[in-house]
Amino acid sequence: MTIAAGQLSNTFNLTFLDNNLQDGNQIASVTASATGFSNGTNSILVVDDDLPPSLLAQAESRTAL
């Protein structure tokens, strides 16, 4: 990502690939650096959208005699 001369900031999109694993929410850090400037770092919470496997239990059926 480029910040044009004379500008103090810019926006950009982040794209995360879905790993199809339930591994919980994760913290990701983004760092920007440029010669002659202090580095900037920020953290974001990446929310896990994968659900835990569901357990199916079938009740035992009994017939009355």
C-alpha positions as CSV (number, residue, x, y, z in Angstrom):
1,M,0.0,0.0,0.0
2,T,1.3,3.4,-0.8
3,I,0.7,6.7,1.0
4,A,1.0,9.5,-1.5
5,A,3.4,12.5,-0.9
6,G,1.7,15.1,1.3
7,Q,-0.9,12.6,2.7
8,L,-0.8,11.3,6.3
9,S,-2.8,8.1,5.9
10,N,-4.5,5.8,3.4
11,T,-7.0,2.9,3.7
12,F,-6.7,-0.6,2.4
13,N,-8.6,-3.9,2.5
14,L,-7.3,-7.1,4.2
15,T,-8.4,-10.4,2.8
16,F,-8.2,-13.5,4.9
17,L,-8.5,-17.0,3.6
18,D,-11.0,-19.4,5.3
19,N,-9.1,-22.4,6.6
20,N,-12.3,-24.3,7.5
21,L,-11.0,-25.1,10.9
22,Q,-12.4,-24.2,14.2
23,D,-9.4,-22.6,15.9
24,G,-10.9,-19.6,17.7
25,N,-10.6,-15.9,17.3
26,Q,-7.1,-14.7,16.6
27,I,-5.3,-11.3,17.0
28,A,-3.5,-10.1,13.8
29,S,-1.0,-7.3,13.8
30,V,-0.4,-4.9,10.9
31,T,2.8,-2.8,10.8
32,A,3.6,0.1,8.5
33,S,7.1,1.4,8.0
34,A,8.9,3.9,5.8
35,T,12.4,5.4,5.7
36,G,12.5,8.6,7.9
37,F,9.3,7.8,9.8
38,S,8.4,5.9,13.0
39,N,6.8,2.5,12.5
40,G,3.1,2.2,13.2
41,T,1.5,-1.0,14.4
42,N,-2.1,-1.8,15.1
43,S,-3.9,-5.1,16.0
44,I,-7.2,-6.4,14.8
45,L,-9.4,-9.3,16.0
46,V,-10.1,-11.9,13.3
47,V,-13.3,-13.7,14.2
48,D,-13.4,-17.4,13.5
49,D,-16.5,-18.1,11.5
50,D,-16.2,-21.9,11.6
51,L,-18.6,-23.7,13.9
52,P,-17.7,-26.7,16.1
53,P,-18.8,-30.0,14.8
54,S,-22.3,-30.9,15.9
55,L,-23.0,-34.1,17.7
56,L,-26.1,-36.0,16.8
57,A,-27.6,-38.3,19.4
58,Q,-30.5,-40.6,18.5
59,A,-32.7,-41.7,21.3
60,E,-33.1,-45.4,21.6
61,S,-36.6,-46.5,20.6
62,R,-38.4,-49.2,22.6
63,T,-41.7,-50.8,21.7
64,A,-44.1,-51.8,24.4
65,L,-45.2,-55.5,24.3
